[in-house]
Amino acid sequence: MSLPRTKGVLTSTSGHVAIHHRRNQFVVDNATNGFDLYMLETGSFVRNFPTGIPKKRYPKQVAFGEETKVVVGGSDHGVVYVFDRKTGKTLDVLDHHADGGLVQTVTVST
């Protein structure tokens, strides 16, 4: 799936996508500055979860966690980010996973 945004417009460059059908939303690695949340049916942009400017544009996995209360995603600088889905606020930065390297894969468990 290739759907990240440029100023709220879906474009063709992206990484991983996680879909939550019940909430009618999806989150995508935008391959530019973090992860973007959209409405599933309309494709309308909701918010960005910023992780900084990437050093390299490798796809990074993103997932919903805690019954969609949080968005969890990797980075190209060795940390995993945990965001509040509703507000976009960074709740936690889990570092030292790759000593400044790429964290492409994440998983969540309730």
C-alpha positions in Angstrom: 0.0 0.0 0.0 1.4 3.3 -1.0 -0.4 6.2 0.6 1.5 8.8 2.7 0.8 12.5 2.6 2.2 15.7 1.3 0.3 18.4 3.2 -2.7 16.1 3.6 -2.6 14.7 0.1 -1.9 11.0 -0.4 1.2 10.3 -2.4 3.1 7.2 -3.7 6.1 6.8 -1.4 5.6 4.9 1.9 6.6 2.2 4.2 4.4 -0.1 6.4 0.7 0.3 7.0 -1.4 -0.8 9.9 -5.2 -0.9 9.6 -7.9 -0.9 12.3 -11.2 -1.6 10.7 -13.4 -1.1 13.8 -12.0 2.4 14.2 -12.0 3.0 10.5 -8.4 4.3 10.5 -5.0 3.4 9.2 -1.5 4.5 10.1 1.4 4.6 7.6 5.1 5.2 7.6 5.3 8.3 5.4 9.0 7.8 4.6 9.6 11.5 5.2 9.2 12.4 8.9 7.3 9.8 10.8 3.9 8.1 10.7 0.5 9.5 9.4 -3.0 8.6 10.6 -5.8 8.6 8.0 -9.5 7.7 7.9 -9.9 4.4 6.0 -13.0 5.1 4.0 -12.2 8.6 2.9 -8.4 8.7 3.0 -8.6 12.0 4.8 -5.5 12.9 6.9 -6.0 13.0 10.7 -2.5 13.7 12.2 1.2 13.1 12.0 3.3 11.3 14.6 6.8 12.9 14.0 10.0 10.9 14.4 12.4 13.4 12.8 14.0 13.6 9.4 15.2 10.1 8.3 18.9 9.5 7.6 17.8 6.8 5.1 14.4 6.1 3.7 13.9 2.5 4.6 10.4 1.3 5.4 9.6 1.1 9.1 6.8 -0.9 10.7 4.1 0.8 12.6 1.3 -0.8 14.7 -1.7 0.1 16.8 -1.4 -1.0 20.4 -3.5 -1.0 23.6 -6.8 -1.4 21.7 -5.8 1.4 19.3 -5.0 3.9 22.1 -1.4 4.1 21.0 0.6 4.0 17.8 4.0 2.3 17.9 6.7 2.6 15.3 10.4 2.2 14.5 12.9 4.7 13.3 16.2 4.9 11.4 18.1 6.2 14.5 17.7 3.3 16.9 14.6 4.1 18.8 11.0 2.9 19.0 8.3 5.6 19.4 5.0 5.3 21.3 2.4 7.9 20.5 -1.1 8.7 21.9 -3.4 8.1 18.9 -5.9 10.8 19.8 -3.5 13.6 20.5 -0.4 12.7 18.6 1.7 13.3 21.8 4.9 11.2 22.2 4.2 9.0 25.2 7.6 7.2 25.2 10.8 6.8 23.3 12.3 3.3 23.8 16.0 3.8 22.9 19.1 1.6 22.6 17.5 -0.9 20.4 20.0 -0.5 17.6 22.7 1.9 18.8 21.6 4.6 16.4 20.7 2.1 13.6 17.5 1.1 11.9 14.5 -0.3 13.8 12.3 -1.7 11.1 10.2 -4.2 12.9 7.9 -3.7 15.9 5.1 -5.7 17.5 2.6 -5.0 20.2 0.8 -7.2 22.7 -2.1 -6.4 24.9 
